[in-house]
Amino acid sequence: MTIDEAQSGGGFNPPVPTLRGGPDYGRFIEAVRTLQDHARAADAPDDVITRAADLLEDVNRLLEPFDADEWHSPSGRRMDLPNRGSILSVPVDLHVVDDERGRRVEGTAVFRRFHLGRNGAVHGGSLAHLFDSLLGFTAFKLSESKKQRTAYLHVNYRAIAPIDRELRVESAIERIQGRKIFVAGRLFDGDDVLCEAEALFVMLKPGQP
């Protein structure tokens, strides 16, 4: 089945794995992430900013002829790379755990300078973004459903989340009612709970976008 055939008729389809972009695609994505950090952090002389802008415009012109739709771009489809080679998601390392505490997702997350709100703290929107991705991943991995979308997401901000520190995440499905998947998760700094979130994901019917 081709990618185009897999996407016909709607549905939130899983990405088709690819190695497009070659062995340096991961280095390319990391360089873009680092550029985003420098864009937030750099207090450079005017001539340095001018030179950087010229270089970036050159890069944009280099890449522009190769823009592809979401089904053909390697971004989000490089299963061999962290975050599947996407710069959109907050960098995470997640795995499924099944023990006496039950089946759940655990892992780590690192917010970079790009995610800074103010005073060393992660922007609240970036925290919500993390939970939407984390809880959606949990619904996908721990249920029988492969296609669902967020119906609601509620985040409780308990304490300041710092940038540039490895934080711990944990999430699990609370219950499934028909097409509704209720998921909850937490973000930790050591043993301290920084944020809690709960979400509802709805399984899509055949053909739903």
JORARA-V353391 format. One record per residue. RES is the residue in three letters. PHI is phi in degrees with one decimal (* if undefined). NEAR is the number of other C-alpha atoms within 12 Angstrom. D_FIRST is the distance of its C-alpha to the first C-alpha in Angstrom with 2 decimals. Layout:
# JORARA-V353391
res->RES phi->PHI near->NEAR d_first->D_FIRST
res->RES phi->PHI near->NEAR d_first->D_FIRST
This chain:
# JORARA-V353391
res->MET phi->* near->8 d_first->0.00
res->THR phi->-80.1 near->12 d_first->3.81
res->ILE phi->-59.9 near->19 d_first->6.71
res->ASP phi->-62.4 near->16 d_first->8.24
res->GLU phi->-66.4 near->13 d_first->6.16
res->ALA phi->-65.9 near->18 d_first->6.53
res->GLN phi->-92.2 near->23 d_first->10.11
res->SER phi->-68.6 near->17 d_first->11.03
res->GLY phi->86.0 near->14 d_first->13.95
res->GLY phi->82.1 near->17 d_first->15.41
res->GLY phi->99.2 near->22 d_first->15.70
res->PHE phi->-89.2 near->25 d_first->16.52
res->ASN phi->-80.2 near->29 d_first->13.16
res->PRO phi->-66.4 near->23 d_first->13.51
res->PRO phi->-67.1 near->27 d_first->13.09
res->VAL phi->-86.7 near->25 d_first->10.42
res->PRO phi->-57.0 near->21 d_first->12.95
res->THR phi->-149.8 near->23 d_first->14.16
res->LEU phi->-116.0 near->22 d_first->17.39
res->ARG phi->-58.4 near->23 d_first->17.82
res->GLY phi->101.4 near->22 d_first->21.49
res->GLY phi->74.2 near->16 d_first->22.71
res->PRO phi->-68.4 near->15 d_first->25.49
res->ASP phi->-99.7 near->15 d_first->27.56
res->TYR phi->-64.7 near->28 d_first->25.16
res->GLY phi->-63.1 near->28 d_first->26.85
res->ARG phi->-64.9 near->18 d_first->30.22
res->PHE phi->-61.0 near->22 d_first->29.26
res->ILE phi->-63.9 near->29 d_first->28.35
res->GLU phi->-64.5 near->22 d_first->31.58
res->ALA phi->-64.7 near->16 d_first->33.59
res->VAL phi->-66.5 near->21 d_first->32.38
res->ARG phi->-60.1 near->26 d_first->33.36
res->THR phi->-65.3 near->20 d_first->36.71
res->LEU phi->-60.1 near->22 d_first->37.23
res->GLN phi->-60.5 near->21 d_first->36.83
res->ASP phi->-63.3 near->21 d_first->39.47
res->HIS phi->-65.3 near->20 d_first->41.80
res->ALA phi->-62.6 near->21 d_first->41.39
res->ARG phi->-81.1 near->18 d_first->42.80
res->ALA phi->-105.4 near->16 d_first->45.43
res->ALA phi->-68.9 near->17 d_first->46.76
res->ASP phi->-118.7 near->11 d_first->50.32
res->ALA phi->-98.6 near->14 d_first->50.53
res->PRO phi->-60.3 near->10 d_first->53.02
res->ASP phi->-56.0 near->11 d_first->52.26
res->ASP phi->-68.2 near->11 d_first->51.74
res->VAL phi->-69.1 near->13 d_first->49.17
res->ILE phi->-62.3 near->16 d_first->47.19
res->THR phi->-60.4 near->13 d_first->47.49
res->ARG phi->-64.9 near->14 d_first->46.20
res->ALA phi->-61.4 near->19 d_first->43.30
res->ALA phi->-62.0 near->16 d_first->42.37
res->ASP phi->-62.0 near->14 d_first->42.53
res->LEU phi->-64.5 near->15 d_first->40.25
res->LEU phi->-66.9 near->19 d_first->37.69
res->GLU phi->-64.6 near->14 d_first->37.74
res->ASP phi->-64.4 near->13 d_first->37.16
res->VAL phi->-63.0 near->16 d_first->34.11
res->ASN phi->-60.2 near->14 d_first->32.78
res->ARG phi->-66.1 near->13 d_first->33.31
res->LEU phi->-64.3 near->12 d_first->31.58
res->LEU phi->-86.9 near->13 d_first->28.38
res->GLU phi->-52.1 near->12 d_first->28.35
res->PRO phi->-64.7 near->9 d_first->26.76
res->PHE phi->-108.3 near->14 d_first->23.64
res->ASP phi->-59.2 near->15 d_first->22.95
res->ALA phi->-126.1 near->13 d_first->19.28
res->ASP phi->-72.8 near->13 d_first->17.79
res->GLU phi->-64.0 near->18 d_first->17.10
res->TRP phi->-82.9 near->26 d_first->13.32
res->HIS phi->-111.1 near->24 d_first->14.05
res->SER phi->-68.5 near->24 d_first->17.41
res->PRO phi->-65.2 near->32 d_first->17.86
res->SER phi->-58.0 near->33 d_first->20.22
res->GLY phi->85.5 near->31 d_first->19.19
res->ARG phi->-122.6 near->29 d_first->16.29
res->ARG phi->-88.7 near->29 d_first->18.65
res->MET phi->-65.3 near->21 d_first->18.86
res->ASP phi->-83.3 near->21 d_first->21.52
res->LEU phi->-117.0 near->30 d_first->23.87
res->PRO phi->-57.1 near->25 d_first->26.11
res->ASN phi->56.5 near->28 d_first->24.82
res->ARG phi->55.6 near->30 d_first->21.39
res->GLY phi->73.2 near->37 d_first->23.05
res->SER phi->-109.5 near->29 d_first->24.05
res->ILE phi->-91.0 near->31 d_first->27.61
res->LEU phi->-71.4 near->23 d_first->27.56
res->SER phi->-73.5 near->32 d_first->27.99
res->VAL phi->-64.8 near->37 d_first->31.32
res->PRO phi->-58.5 near->37 d_first->31.12
res->VAL phi->-137.0 near->35 d_first->30.73
res->ASP phi->-131.9 near->25 d_first->30.30
res->LEU phi->-119.3 near->29 d_first->29.21
res->HIS phi->-151.7 near->22 d_first->28.92
res->VAL phi->-86.6 near->24 d_first->29.06
res->VAL phi->-119.8 near->19 d_first->32.49
res->ASP phi->-138.1 near->13 d_first->33.54
res->ASP phi->-144.5 near->10 d_first->37.30
res->GLU phi->-64.4 near->7 d_first->40.44
res->ARG phi->-83.8 near->12 d_first->39.81
res->GLY phi->106.4 near->16 d_first->36.51
res->ARG phi->-89.2 near->21 d_first->32.86
res->ARG phi->-158.6 near->32 d_first->32.36
res->VAL phi->-112.1 near->35 d_first->30.99
res->GLU phi->-130.2 near->31 d_first->33.43
res->GLY phi->167.8 near->26 d_first->33.50
res->THR phi->-129.3 near->26 d_first->35.09
res->ALA phi->-139.9 near->36 d_first->34.90
res->VAL phi->-131.1 near->31 d_first->36.72
res->PHE phi->-91.0 near->34 d_first->37.66
res->ARG phi->-98.8 near->36 d_first->38.63
res->ARG phi->-56.5 near->29 d_first->41.22
res->PHE phi->-56.9 near->31 d_first->38.63
res->HIS phi->-90.9 near->37 d_first->38.63
res->LEU phi->-65.5 near->28 d_first->42.45
res->GLY phi->-92.0 near->21 d_first->44.15
res->ARG phi->-160.7 near->16 d_first->47.82
res->ASN phi->60.9 near->13 d_first->50.26
res->GLY phi->80.0 near->19 d_first->47.78
res->ALA phi->-100.8 near->25 d_first->45.75
res->VAL phi->-66.8 near->33 d_first->42.05
res->HIS phi->-63.2 near->25 d_first->41.39
res->GLY phi->-59.1 near->26 d_first->40.87
res->GLY phi->-66.0 near->21 d_first->37.75
res->SER phi->-68.7 near->31 d_first->36.18
res->LEU phi->-66.6 near->44 d_first->37.07
res->ALA phi->-62.7 near->32 d_first->35.43
res->HIS phi->-60.5 near->27 d_first->32.29
res->LEU phi->-56.9 near->41 d_first->32.34
res->PHE phi->-68.9 near->41 d_first->32.69
res->ASP phi->-61.9 near->34 d_first->29.95
res->SER phi->-69.8 near->33 d_first->27.52
res->LEU phi->-62.3 near->47 d_first->29.18
res->LEU phi->-71.6 near->46 d_first->29.40
res->GLY phi->-65.9 near->41 d_first->25.87
res->PHE phi->-61.7 near->41 d_first->24.69
res->THR phi->-65.0 near->40 d_first->27.06
res->ALA phi->-59.9 near->42 d_first->25.83
res->PHE phi->-67.8 near->31 d_first->22.22
res->LYS phi->-76.8 near->28 d_first->23.29
res->LEU phi->-103.8 near->29 d_first->26.04
res->SER phi->-118.0 near->30 d_first->24.74
res->GLU phi->-84.6 near->17 d_first->22.20
res->SER phi->-87.8 near->28 d_first->20.72
res->LYS phi->-107.8 near->26 d_first->17.76
res->LYS phi->-137.1 near->30 d_first->18.33
res->GLN phi->-152.6 near->33 d_first->21.89
res->ARG phi->-130.2 near->31 d_first->24.13
res->THR phi->-70.0 near->30 d_first->27.72
res->ALA phi->-95.7 near->21 d_first->30.36
res->TYR phi->-154.4 near->22 d_first->33.31
res->LEU phi->-140.2 near->29 d_first->34.38
res->HIS phi->-120.6 near->25 d_first->38.03
res->VAL phi->-117.1 near->27 d_first->39.42
res->ASN phi->-104.4 near->22 d_first->42.93
res->TYR phi->-90.6 near->24 d_first->44.31
res->ARG phi->-94.3 near->18 d_first->46.85
res->ALA phi->-154.0 near->20 d_first->47.78
res->ILE phi->-66.4 near->25 d_first->47.06
res->ALA phi->-99.6 near->39 d_first->43.93
res->PRO phi->-82.9 near->30 d_first->44.68
res->ILE phi->-81.7 near->29 d_first->42.54
res->ASP phi->57.5 near->21 d_first->42.06
res->ARG phi->-139.3 near->22 d_first->42.40
res->GLU phi->-73.5 near->22 d_first->40.02
res->LEU phi->-110.5 near->35 d_first->39.83
res->ARG phi->-108.9 near->32 d_first->38.50
res->VAL phi->-123.6 near->40 d_first->36.09
res->GLU phi->-151.5 near->41 d_first->35.62
res->SER phi->-153.7 near->42 d_first->33.69
res->ALA phi->-159.2 near->37 d_first->32.90
res->ILE phi->-78.4 near->34 d_first->31.89
res->GLU phi->-85.4 near->25 d_first->35.14
res->ARG phi->-168.4 near->19 d_first->33.95
res->ILE phi->-125.6 near->21 d_first->31.23
res->GLN phi->-125.7 near->15 d_first->32.36
res->GLY phi->60.9 near->15 d_first->29.87
res->ARG phi->-88.9 near->23 d_first->27.24
res->LYS phi->-97.1 near->27 d_first->29.53
res->ILE phi->-115.6 near->37 d_first->29.22
res->PHE phi->-97.4 near->35 d_first->32.48
res->VAL phi->-129.4 near->41 d_first->32.41
res->ALA phi->-137.7 near->36 d_first->35.29
res->GLY phi->-154.0 near->41 d_first->35.84
res->ARG phi->-140.2 near->42 d_first->38.59
res->LEU phi->-116.2 near->42 d_first->39.25
res->PHE phi->-119.4 near->30 d_first->42.05
res->ASP phi->-117.8 near->25 d_first->44.35
res->GLY phi->67.6 near->15 d_first->45.78
res->ASP phi->-96.3 near->13 d_first->46.91
res->ASP phi->-84.9 near->17 d_first->47.35
res->VAL phi->-82.4 near->22 d_first->44.95
res->LEU phi->-92.0 near->28 d_first->44.18
res->CYS phi->-147.7 near->34 d_first->41.80
res->GLU phi->-128.5 near->31 d_first->40.45
res->ALA phi->-146.8 near->36 d_first->37.63
res->GLU phi->-135.0 near->34 d_first->36.23
res->ALA phi->-146.5 near->37 d_first->33.22
res->LEU phi->-118.7 near->31 d_first->31.53
res->PHE phi->-113.9 near->36 d_first->27.77
res->VAL phi->-109.6 near->29 d_first->26.49
res->MET phi->-65.8 near->31 d_first->23.33
res->LEU phi->-81.3 near->23 d_first->21.32
res->LYS phi->-79.8 near->20 d_first->21.00
res->PRO phi->-54.3 near->17 d_first->17.79
res->GLY phi->90.0 near->16 d_first->17.29
res->GLN phi->-70.8 near->17 d_first->19.86
res->PRO phi->-77.8 near->16 d_first->19.39
